[in-house]
Amino acid sequence: MYAKDLAWVSIDDPATAAFQGVLEGVKAVIHVPAPLPLGRRPEETVETSMKGILNVLGQAFAAGVMRVIVTGTWVTTMTPSEIFSKPFTNYTFTENDFASVAKDEFLGHVDDPGWCYLATQILAERAAYQFSAEHPSLDLTFSSSIST
């Protein structure tokens, strides 16, 4: 891919926006998650995040885009309760390090913004993985910021 072939499109509300027109002739989509909206109820935040990634994936798939790259965060490799208790020294992360959190568990920590952020990221990525499992012809790639 060359820089001249790359175009950035900002979508105000990925959870509800219709943007099929900008996907015509597109070969790949890079999904950059929106910042966590402040001032929303935690339940609304997680729903918006999950609907946003599913809307992007669904519209891309419907438009014939077969490759989606989702930029993510390394925090999805650990459950929110592990994030500060797991030692990082001499630990190698592998494909087996993927966090899980139940939606009701998330709702039990609504007073902790950090925990809510982590859980929202994990739940949105899980929704994307489920979409990918249901649409195996879609090449879904996650890119996290893990460095050594």
N, C-alpha and C positions, 0 to 999 in steps of 0.2 A: 504494500500500500504506500502510496506517495502522498506527501503533504497536500498537493493540489487536489487530491481525491477525497480529502477529509473535510467534513463540514460539521459544525457544532450547532445543535438546535436546543434551545432552552424551552422547557415545558413547564408552565406555571403550576399546574396541578397534575402530576403524573397519574394520580389515582382516578381522575375523571376525564382528563383531556382526550380528545380525538385528534390524532395526528397522522392518520394513514397517508395523507397527501405527501408529507415529507419523507415517507418511507419508500416511495416508488423508485425502483431501480437501485435501491440500497442493498449492498452485499453483507454488511455487518453493522451492528449497533453496539455502542459502548454505553452502558448504563452507569451513570455516576449518581449515587444516592443523594437525595436532597438532605440538607441539614435537618436535624431533629427540630421540629417546630416547637417553639416555646409557648406556653400559655394554653396548650390543649390538655384535655383530660388524657391520662395514660391510655385508656381504652381506645380513644380516638386516634392517638398517636400510632399505636400498633396496627390498628385497622388501616389507617391511611398508608402506612409503610408497606404493608402486605398487598393492599390493593394497587398501590403504585407500581411495584415491581411486576405484579401479575398483569396489569394493564399494558405496560411496556412490552412484556414478553408476548402477550396475546396479540397485540396489534402488529408487532414485528413478524410473528409467525403467520398471521393472516395475510400480510403483505408479501410473503414469500422470502423474508429475510431468514437465512438459515444459520446465522452465527450471531450470538449475543455474548458480549463480554461484560460481566458485572464487576465493577470495582467494589471491593469490600474492605474489611478490616480484619486484622489478625485476632481481634477479640472473639470472633466467632469460633475459635478453636477451643475455647474453654467456657464452661458454664459460668454465669455471673458470680456465683459463690466461690468458684475456684480462682478467679482472676487475680486476687491479691494473696491467695494462700499457697498457690502452686509455685514451687521453686523453678526459676528459669535457668539457673546455672547448670551447665552440662546437660540440658534437656534438648532433644531433637524432636521437633514437631513433625508429624507424618500425616498421611491421609486419614489416619484413625483418630486424630485429634479434631473432633468436630463437636461443638457443644449442642446440648439440647436443653430446652426449657419449655415447660408447658404453659399455655396461655393463662391458666388459673394461677400458676406459680408466679408469673409475671404480675398479675393483678394483685398478688399478695405483697408486692414490694413497691407500690405506686408512690410512696413517699421518698424513695431513693432515686434521684435523677440518673445517677450513673448506672445503677442496676437496670433501670427502665431503658436506657440507651442500649446497653448490651443485649438485653432481652429482645428489644425491637429489631436490632440487626440480625440476631439469630433467627427469630421467627420469620423475617422477610426472606432470608436466604433459604430457609427450609421450604417456604412456599415456592420459591423459584426452582429448587431441586424437584419438588413434587410436579410442577409444571413440566419440567424437562423429562421426567419419567413418563409422563402422559403424552409427550410429544418427542419421541426418540430421534426423529430426524433433525431436531434443533440441536445445533452445536453450542452448548452453553458452557462458558468458561468463567470461573471466578478468579479474580486477581486480588490478592491481599498484600498488605504492606509488611510482610515478614522479612526481616533482614538479619544478617549475622554480623 
